[in-house]
Amino acid sequence: MLLSPDQVIASLVAKIGISLETLAIIFLLLALWSIAWKGMALWKSAQRKEKWWFIALMIINTLGILEILYLFVFSKKGEAPPSPKI
């Protein structure tokens, strides 16, 4: 038996015990959280000219976990990025 998307969502909402509006707000907050951390991590990796980190951060979606690790752990290791020549 194949359920329609509406039936799947209604079933999920009934099992969790929260309203569809609450579920939408939670989803929106998670999306904003993820976008904020992704933006900060992408900005820093671009400034440091770390191409592979930039690509990984752009493609992999971890709800901010990889981005937070990059900002506070991985970007601190090694030398400072080369300063721009003026």
N, CA, C and O atoms as a GROMACS GRO file, in nm:
protein
  344
    1MET      N    1   0.084  -0.118   0.000
    1MET     CA    2   0.000   0.000   0.000
    1MET      C    3   0.089   0.124   0.000
    1MET      O    4   0.168   0.145   0.091
    2LEU      N    5   0.074   0.204  -0.101
    2LEU     CA    6   0.153   0.326  -0.115
    2LEU      C    7   0.072   0.445  -0.066
    2LEU      O    8  -0.041   0.467  -0.109
    3LEU      N    9   0.131   0.521   0.026
    3LEU     CA   10   0.063   0.637   0.083
    3LEU      C   11   0.099   0.763   0.004
    3LEU      O   12   0.209   0.774  -0.049
    4SER      N   13   0.006   0.855  -0.001
    4SER     CA   14   0.033   0.984  -0.065
    4SER      C   15   0.118   1.068   0.031
    4SER      O   16   0.121   1.040   0.151
    5PRO      N   17   0.188   1.170  -0.021
    5PRO     CA   18   0.267   1.257   0.068
    5PRO      C   19   0.184   1.318   0.181
    5PRO      O   20   0.233   1.331   0.293
    6ASP      N   21   0.060   1.356   0.153
    6ASP     CA   22  -0.026   1.413   0.256
    6ASP      C   23  -0.055   1.312   0.366
    6ASP      O   24  -0.059   1.347   0.484
    7GLN      N   25  -0.075   1.187   0.328
    7GLN     CA   26  -0.102   1.083   0.427
    7GLN      C   27   0.022   1.054   0.512
    7GLN      O   28   0.011   1.030   0.632
    8VAL      N   29   0.138   1.057   0.450
    8VAL     CA   30   0.263   1.034   0.522
    8VAL      C   31   0.284   1.144   0.626
    8VAL      O   32   0.318   1.116   0.741
    9ILE      N   33   0.264   1.270   0.586
    9ILE     CA   34   0.282   1.383   0.677
    9ILE      C   35   0.179   1.376   0.790
    9ILE      O   36   0.213   1.398   0.906
   10ALA      N   37   0.054   1.346   0.757
   10ALA     CA   38  -0.050   1.337   0.860
   10ALA      C   39  -0.018   1.225   0.958
   10ALA      O   40  -0.038   1.240   1.079
   11SER      N   41   0.030   1.113   0.908
   11SER     CA   42   0.067   1.001   0.994
   11SER      C   43   0.183   1.038   1.086
   11SER      O   44   0.182   1.006   1.205
   12LEU      N   45   0.283   1.105   1.030
   12LEU     CA   46   0.399   1.146   1.108
   12LEU      C   47   0.359   1.245   1.217
   12LEU      O   48   0.402   1.231   1.332
   13VAL      N   49   0.279   1.342   1.183
   13VAL     CA   50   0.233   1.442   1.280
   13VAL      C   51   0.153   1.375   1.391
   13VAL      O   52   0.168   1.411   1.508
   14ALA      N   53   0.070   1.279   1.356
   14ALA     CA   54  -0.010   1.209   1.457
   14ALA      C   55   0.078   1.126   1.549
   14ALA      O   56   0.054   1.121   1.670
   15LYS      N   57   0.182   1.062   1.495
   15LYS     CA   58   0.270   0.979   1.577
   15LYS      C   59   0.355   1.064   1.671
   15LYS      O   60   0.378   1.025   1.786
   16ILE      N   61   0.401   1.178   1.624
   16ILE     CA   62   0.485   1.265   1.707
   16ILE      C   63   0.401   1.336   1.812
   16ILE      O   64   0.447   1.360   1.924
   17GLY      N   65   0.279   1.370   1.776
   17GLY     CA   66   0.191   1.435   1.871
   17GLY      C   67   0.203   1.586   1.872
   17GLY      O   68   0.167   1.650   1.971
   18ILE      N   69   0.254   1.644   1.763
   18ILE     CA   70   0.260   1.790   1.754
   18ILE      C   71   0.185   1.834   1.629
   18ILE      O   72   0.160   1.754   1.539
   19SER      N   73   0.150   1.960   1.626
   19SER     CA   74   0.074   2.011   1.512
   19SER      C   75   0.165   2.033   1.392
   19SER      O   76   0.287   2.043   1.405
   20LEU      N   77   0.104   2.041   1.277
   20LEU     CA   78   0.178   2.066   1.153
   20LEU      C   79   0.245   2.203   1.157
   20LEU      O   80   0.355   2.220   1.104
   21GLU      N   81   0.181   2.301   1.219
   21GLU     CA   82   0.238   2.435   1.230
   21GLU      C   83   0.366   2.433   1.314
   21GLU      O   84   0.465   2.497   1.280
   22THR      N   85   0.362   2.358   1.424
   22THR     CA   86   0.481   2.346   1.510
   22THR      C   87   0.594   2.278   1.436
   22THR      O   88   0.709   2.318   1.446
   23LEU      N   89   0.560   2.174   1.361
   23LEU     CA   90   0.660   2.104   1.281
   23LEU      C   91   0.723   2.197   1.177
   23LEU      O   92   0.843   2.190   1.153
   24ALA      N   93   0.642   2.282   1.117
   24ALA     CA   94   0.692   2.378   1.018
   24ALA      C   95   0.786   2.480   1.084
   24ALA      O   96   0.888   2.517   1.025
   25ILE      N   97   0.752   2.526   1.203
   25ILE     CA   98   0.836   2.622   1.274
   25ILE      C   99   0.970   2.558   1.311
   25ILE      O  100   1.075   2.621   1.298
   26ILE      N  101   0.965   2.434   1.358
   26ILE     CA  102   1.089   2.363   1.391
   26ILE      C  103   1.178   2.349   1.267
   26ILE      O  104   1.298   2.373   1.273
   27PHE      N  105   1.118   2.312   1.156
   27PHE     CA  106   1.192   2.299   1.030
   27PHE      C  107   1.253   2.432   0.989
   27PHE      O  108   1.368   2.436   0.947
   28LEU      N  109   1.178   2.541   1.001
   28LEU     CA  110   1.228   2.673   0.965
   28LEU      C  111   1.345   2.714   1.054
   28LEU      O  112   1.445   2.767   1.005
   29LEU      N  113   1.334   2.689   1.184
   29LEU     CA  114   1.442   2.724   1.277
   29LEU      C  115   1.569   2.643   1.247
   29LEU      O  116   1.679   2.696   1.253
   30LEU      N  117   1.552   2.513   1.216
   30LEU     CA  118   1.668   2.432   1.180
   30LEU      C  119   1.733   2.480   1.051
   30LEU      O  120   1.856   2.480   1.038
   31ALA      N  121   1.652   2.521   0.956
   31ALA     CA  122   1.705   2.573   0.829
   31ALA      C  123   1.783   2.703   0.852
   31ALA      O  124   1.891   2.720   0.797
   32LEU      N  125   1.729   2.793   0.932
   32LEU     CA  126   1.799   2.918   0.963
   32LEU      C  127   1.929   2.894   1.038
   32LEU      O  128   2.030   2.959   1.010
   33TRP      N  129   1.927   2.801   1.134
   33TRP     CA  130   2.046   2.762   1.209
   33TRP      C  131   2.154   2.714   1.113
   33TRP      O  132   2.269   2.756   1.121
   34SER      N  133   2.116   2.625   1.024
   34SER     CA  134   2.210   2.566   0.930
   34SER      C  135   2.266   2.670   0.833
   34SER      O  136   2.386   2.670   0.805
   35ILE      N  137   2.182   2.756   0.783
   35ILE     CA  138   2.225   2.859   0.687
   35ILE      C  139   2.324   2.956   0.754
   35ILE      O  140   2.422   2.995   0.692
   36ALA      N  141   2.297   2.993   0.878
   36ALA     CA  142   2.386   3.087   0.947
   36ALA      C  143   2.526   3.027   0.964
   36ALA      O  144   2.625   3.092   0.931
   37TRP      N  145   2.535   2.903   1.015
   37TRP     CA  146   2.665   2.840   1.035
   37TRP      C  147   2.734   2.812   0.902
   37TRP      O  148   2.856   2.828   0.890
   38LYS      N  149   2.658   2.770   0.802
   38LYS     CA  150   2.717   2.741   0.672
   38LYS      C  151   2.776   2.869   0.612
   38LYS      O  152   2.885   2.866   0.555
   39GLY      N  153   2.705   2.979   0.624
   39GLY     CA  154   2.754   3.106   0.571
   39GLY      C  155   2.884   3.149   0.637
   39GLY      O  156   2.977   3.192   0.569
   40MET      N  157   2.891   3.137   0.770
   40MET     CA  158   3.014   3.176   0.840
   40MET      C  159   3.131   3.086   0.802
   40MET      O  160   3.242   3.134   0.781
   41ALA      N  161   3.106   2.955   0.793
   41ALA     CA  162   3.213   2.862   0.759
   41ALA      C  163   3.259   2.880   0.615
   41ALA      O  164   3.379   2.875   0.588
   42LEU      N  165   3.166   2.900   0.522
   42LEU     CA  166   3.204   2.923   0.383
   42LEU      C  167   3.284   3.052   0.368
   42LEU      O  168   3.382   3.057   0.293
   43TRP      N  169   3.244   3.154   0.439
   43TRP     CA  170   3.314   3.282   0.434
   43TRP      C  171   3.459   3.266   0.482
   43TRP      O  172   3.552   3.314   0.417
   44LYS      N  173   3.476   3.196   0.594
   44LYS     CA  174   3.610   3.179   0.650
   44LYS      C  175   3.696   3.090   0.559
   44LYS      O  176   3.813   3.121   0.537
   45SER      N  177   3.639   2.982   0.506
   45SER     CA  178   3.718   2.895   0.418
   45SER      C  179   3.756   2.967   0.289
   45SER      O  180   3.864   2.942   0.235
   46ALA      N  181   3.671   3.055   0.240
   46ALA     CA  182   3.705   3.132   0.121
   46ALA      C  183   3.816   3.232   0.150
   46ALA      O  184   3.908   3.249   0.070
   47GLN      N  185   3.810   3.298   0.265
   47GLN     CA  186   3.915   3.393   0.303
   47GLN      C  187   4.049   3.324   0.320
   47GLN      O  188   4.153   3.380   0.287
   48ARG      N  189   4.046   3.201   0.371
   48ARG     CA  190   4.169   3.125   0.393
   48ARG      C  191   4.214   3.051   0.267
   48ARG      O  192   4.316   2.982   0.268
   49LYS      N  193   4.138   3.066   0.158
   49LYS     CA  194   4.169   3.002   0.030
   49LYS      C  195   4.180   2.849   0.044
   49LYS      O  196   4.268   2.787  -0.015
   50GLU      N  197   4.090   2.792   0.123
   50GLU     CA  198   4.087   2.647   0.143
   50GLU      C  199   3.978   2.588   0.053
   50GLU      O  200   3.864   2.568   0.096
   51LYS      N  201   4.014   2.561  -0.072
   51LYS     CA  202   3.920   2.520  -0.175
   51LYS      C  203   3.845   2.391  -0.136
   51LYS      O  204   3.724   2.383  -0.153
   52TRP      N  205   3.917   2.291  -0.084
   52TRP     CA  206   3.852   2.163  -0.054
   52TRP      C  207   3.756   2.175   0.063
   52TRP      O  208   3.652   2.110   0.064
   53TRP      N  209   3.790   2.256   0.162
   53TRP     CA  210   3.696   2.279   0.271
   53TRP      C  211   3.571   2.351   0.218
   53TRP      O  212   3.459   2.317   0.257
   54PHE      N  213   3.591   2.448   0.131
   54PHE     CA  214   3.479   2.523   0.075
   54PHE      C  215   3.384   2.428   0.002
   54PHE      O  216   3.262   2.435   0.020
   55ILE      N  217   3.440   2.340  -0.080
   55ILE     CA  218   3.357   2.245  -0.156
   55ILE      C  219   3.284   2.151  -0.061
   55ILE      O  220   3.164   2.128  -0.077
   56ALA      N  221   3.355   2.097   0.039
   56ALA     CA  222   3.292   2.005   0.135
   56ALA      C  223   3.180   2.075   0.212
   56ALA      O  224   3.071   2.019   0.228
   57LEU      N  225   3.205   2.195   0.258
   57LEU     CA  226   3.104   2.268   0.335
   57LEU      C  227   2.984   2.303   0.248
   57LEU      O  228   2.871   2.309   0.298
   58MET      N  229   3.007   2.327   0.120
   58MET     CA  230   2.898   2.363   0.030
   58MET      C  231   2.808   2.243   0.001
   58MET      O  232   2.686   2.257  -0.009
   59ILE      N  233   2.869   2.125  -0.012
   59ILE     CA  234   2.793   2.007  -0.054
   59ILE      C  235   2.730   1.932   0.063
   59ILE      O  236   2.615   1.889   0.055
   60ILE      N  237   2.805   1.915   0.171
   60ILE     CA  238   2.760   1.831   0.282
   60ILE      C  239   2.672   1.912   0.376
   60ILE      O  240   2.710   2.019   0.422
   61ASN      N  241   2.552   1.860   0.404
   61ASN     CA  242   2.460   1.928   0.493
   61ASN      C  243   2.449   1.849   0.623
   61ASN      O  244   2.396   1.738   0.624
   62THR      N  245   2.498   1.906   0.732
   62THR     CA  246   2.498   1.838   0.862
   62THR      C  247   2.427   1.921   0.969
   62THR      O  248   2.453   1.902   1.088
   63LEU      N  249   2.339   2.011   0.930
   63LEU     CA  250   2.269   2.100   1.024
   63LEU      C  251   2.364   2.180   1.110
   63LEU      O  252   2.337   2.206   1.228
   64GLY      N  253   2.476   2.219   1.052
   64GLY     CA  254   2.569   2.308   1.122
   64GLY      C  255   2.682   2.238   1.195
   64GLY      O  256   2.774   2.305   1.241
   65ILE      N  257   2.678   2.106   1.208
   65ILE     CA  258   2.780   2.037   1.287
   65ILE      C  259   2.917   2.048   1.222
   65ILE      O  260   3.013   2.087   1.288
   66LEU      N  261   2.928   2.014   1.093
   66LEU     CA  262   3.057   2.023   1.024
   66LEU      C  263   3.106   2.168   1.019
   66LEU      O  264   3.225   2.195   1.034
   67GLU      N  265   3.014   2.261   1.000
   67GLU     CA  266   3.050   2.402   0.993
   67GLU      C  267   3.107   2.451   1.127
   67GLU      O  268   3.207   2.524   1.129
   68ILE      N  269   3.044   2.411   1.237
   68ILE     CA  270   3.093   2.451   1.369
   68ILE      C  271   3.230   2.390   1.396
   68ILE      O  272   3.319   2.458   1.448
   69LEU      N  273   3.248   2.263   1.360
   69LEU     CA  274   3.378   2.199   1.377
   69LEU      C  275   3.484   2.270   1.294
   69LEU      O  276   3.596   2.292   1.342
   70TYR      N  277   3.451   2.307   1.171
   70TYR     CA  278   3.548   2.378   1.087
   70TYR      C  279   3.587   2.511   1.153
   70TYR      O  280   3.705   2.543   1.164
   71LEU      N  281   3.487   2.587   1.196
   71LEU     CA  282   3.515   2.720   1.251
   71LEU      C  283   3.599   2.714   1.378
   71LEU      O  284   3.690   2.794   1.396
   72PHE      N  285   3.568   2.620   1.467
   72PHE     CA  286   3.633   2.620   1.598
   72PHE      C  287   3.746   2.520   1.614
   72PHE      O  288   3.821   2.528   1.712
   73VAL      N  289   3.762   2.426   1.522
   73VAL     CA  290   3.867   2.325   1.535
   73VAL      C  291   3.962   2.330   1.416
   73VAL      O  292   4.081   2.360   1.433
   74PHE      N  293   3.912   2.300   1.297
   74PHE     CA  294   3.999   2.280   1.181
   74PHE      C  295   4.060   2.409   1.127
   74PHE      O  296   4.173   2.408   1.079
   75SER      N  297   3.989   2.520   1.134
   75SER     CA  298   4.045   2.644   1.080
   75SER      C  299   4.150   2.704   1.174
   75SER      O  300   4.221   2.795   1.134
   76LYS      N  301   4.161   2.654   1.294
   76LYS     CA  302   4.260   2.704   1.389
   76LYS      C  303   4.396   2.636   1.369
   76LYS      O  304   4.498   2.689   1.412
   77LYS      N  305   4.398   2.519   1.304
   77LYS     CA  306   4.521   2.443   1.284
   77LYS      C  307   4.603   2.502   1.171
   77LYS      O  308   4.548   2.561   1.077
   78GLY      N  309   4.733   2.487   1.179
   78GLY     CA  310   4.819   2.530   1.070
   78GLY      C  311   4.849   2.677   1.071
   78GLY      O  312   4.820   2.749   1.166
   79GLU      N  313   4.908   2.720   0.961
   79GLU     CA  314   4.947   2.861   0.948
   79GLU      C  315   4.828   2.949   0.917
   79GLU      O  316   4.722   2.902   0.875
   80ALA      N  317   4.850   3.075   0.939
   80ALA     CA  318   4.749   3.173   0.900
   80ALA      C  319   4.750   3.182   0.747
   80ALA      O  320   4.853   3.154   0.685
   81PRO      N  321   4.639   3.219   0.685
   81PRO     CA  322   4.637   3.229   0.541
   81PRO      C  323   4.730   3.341   0.493
   81PRO      O  324   4.756   3.436   0.567
   82PRO      N  325   4.779   3.328   0.371
   82PRO     CA  326   4.867   3.433   0.321
   82PRO      C  327   4.792   3.567   0.313
   82PRO      O  328   4.676   3.572   0.274
   83SER      N  329   4.862   3.672   0.349
   83SER     CA  330   4.798   3.803   0.342
   83SER      C  331   4.795   3.850   0.197
   83SER      O  332   4.887   3.822   0.120
   84PRO      N  333   4.687   3.922   0.160
   84PRO     CA  334   4.676   3.969   0.022
   84PRO      C  335   4.783   4.073  -0.009
   84PRO      O  336   4.817   4.157   0.074
   85LYS      N  337   4.834   4.066  -0.132
   85LYS     CA  338   4.937   4.163  -0.175
   85LYS      C  339   4.866   4.287  -0.225
   85LYS      O  340   4.774   4.280  -0.306
   86ILE      N  341   4.911   4.400  -0.176
   86ILE     CA  342   4.849   4.527  -0.214
   86ILE      C  343   4.940   4.602  -0.309
   86ILE      O  344   4.907   4.711  -0.354
   0.00000   0.00000   0.00000
